[in-house]
């Protein structure tokens, strides 16, 4: 048994920021299933939004305008009080990260450089070339090393321990030794990331399985707005590697097989820089209506950067150029990039308030695994890095306050009981089974891609909802090849798959029940937003029958009444 | 239609838990479409053929640094290496050299991280933080560009001939990280901070044969850092000899 005052799960931006904010005053442990610098935060490319007004075209910008853009981008589903907090805090945390050494790109006057991004009225996205996630994650990891945060790298949390409305800690697998260890903590904080890999095609790292979300759900913590799944407009054909929105922010065009910059037709003002939900639907429409290009790996649209010239591409989109050359043999200086939309981000997640607190005592969550909600039905580019750090910081403050108020002591009994259950689960998974975990995961991915995608109908969603209990039944027969527990990635995948199936179920059912179109959730059978019936959050709890039980919760509106979204 | 070609993958297997079983190659025949990466094939082998195969991976886009290994004798990230990029239909995969193997292609990177921790890998400031950003010119920012790009994949560690004979050596990545801060116009570490690596197990151990530069998948040049740090140290000691040393506390 390991003991900590506070246990943080996840070594990405949110987890590290929370740890850095808490480690001076409390005994903090941070568990991460990969070395922290391998976390998915590293993949963020384009930037982080804050109304610094450094760009000459953004002198009138303000945190209030950032707030409005975020709320409009969310199709008015975001909680407005939380968005206000995030956008105000944005300015402070960007300066804080800079003071901690983050190497942002600079303007000629020595200030932090800022570029235009989708859905934003001003160029307010701070960046470091196209490796902004990499520099932020490294900076926070460096901070954690400087402060001597206790890190358990390559430990995988298998289960969350909740009993009588209180969280007691987790059970974790030390992947090096293969040992199963109960970890007791007064507060457990999840910064475990998104669920991209429940889809077949995703820009996400292979480790972004959403298992943390599913773990919380199975332990009785409700989830929020799971049906809102962001599809990124521009991912490289074949591998679905992200081609940052900064490609368009820097001036790139989207072109169909007629040679037409088609976004002019759909969003006459914002064009390529309309929010992601809109641009993804436009690209998919162009492809569906026969104006895409054919390729053995699928149909695509061109992302054309050639007119930007080699100097700008090399300077501002260095990584993109290298990825294109390495992965598809195309230099964007000479040729357009073949792109298609695919799953990118999880707006929904563990239901928490603006203090990152869930309804379970002692359990908090932040970042992509959580839903505060600041992104509502559609997240703006540059707001995810922002959310991770802001809410890592605010969670640390909230947890400090709550610790002072006195958190009930965690109990070892439920943890030991849970450890026995996990032990049994692993024995079951390592006994010979008919079903290979990868095959089940692949089948799940296809269902989610085909039935719960960019364009949705009741019929398809119903098929997905009906299919999920079938997949869960198959999970009971999953078996892995080796009983050894150290560095057994097939076993880790099998353990995560259980949670992925739960996550997928809440997405599909939430989408089937929501009979309107809002942000990323587009129903061809209910193709307009319906504020009268659906201006509310979906809450999913695990029901008695094992399926999700849905309820709804009001959206917090402060001063921005819903209006039609035009770009 | 896409045409598949047959490849033979030979992967070095070993489990530190079973030291009595010597390392040996497992052979897998697999049909591959053009454009497939070594990582994509590894995933297929693990998922469809042999679930006992162990290797690290995450981002599959050459930014997280998980999947460094030896591929047909060359150190690289499996995710950015095209199977068809070699003039042969046999691909041999081995774990990163200069580390203990935990299992198959997974090595114990503890010594690598110890060296990283040792050099104080963070911005050190002594002046008061300004209200806004610490100003930095575009030129000053460019100074640290190549070192900022390091993804800590340890290809350089695997390639380093010094580490092969001198396990206590600092290694190229930690030196590059230190130089990234020394060259940062905002950093105010005392000159004495360099003494951490100013010995025969530090920057003076380097053979300057540039293997790390050849191995780096992100075009970082760790040898530049080592040479830069050596110059800074020589300058410091000259200053001391000439009695011009400033207060270094």
Interface residues (C-beta under 8 A of the other chain):
Chain A: X34 X35 X37 X38 X39 X40 X42 X43 X52 X95 X98 X99 X100 X101 X103 X104 X105 X106 X107 X108 X109 X110 X111 X112 X128 X131 X134 X135 X138 X139 X142 X143 X145 X146 X176 X205 X206 X207 X238 X239 X241 X242 X296 X297 X319 X322 X323 X326 X327 X328 X436 X438 X439 X480 X481 X482 X484 X486 X487 X488 X489 X490
Chain B: X1 X2 X15 X17 X35 X37 X43 X46 X47 X48 X50 X51 X52 X54 X55 X56 X57 X58 X59 X60 X61 X62 X63 X64 X65 X66 X80 X102 X103 X104 X106 X108 X109 X113 X116 X117 X120 X121 X122 X123 X125 X129 X131 X132 X133 X134 X135 X136 X137 X138 X140 X141 X144 X148 X149 X151 X152 X181 X184 X186 X187
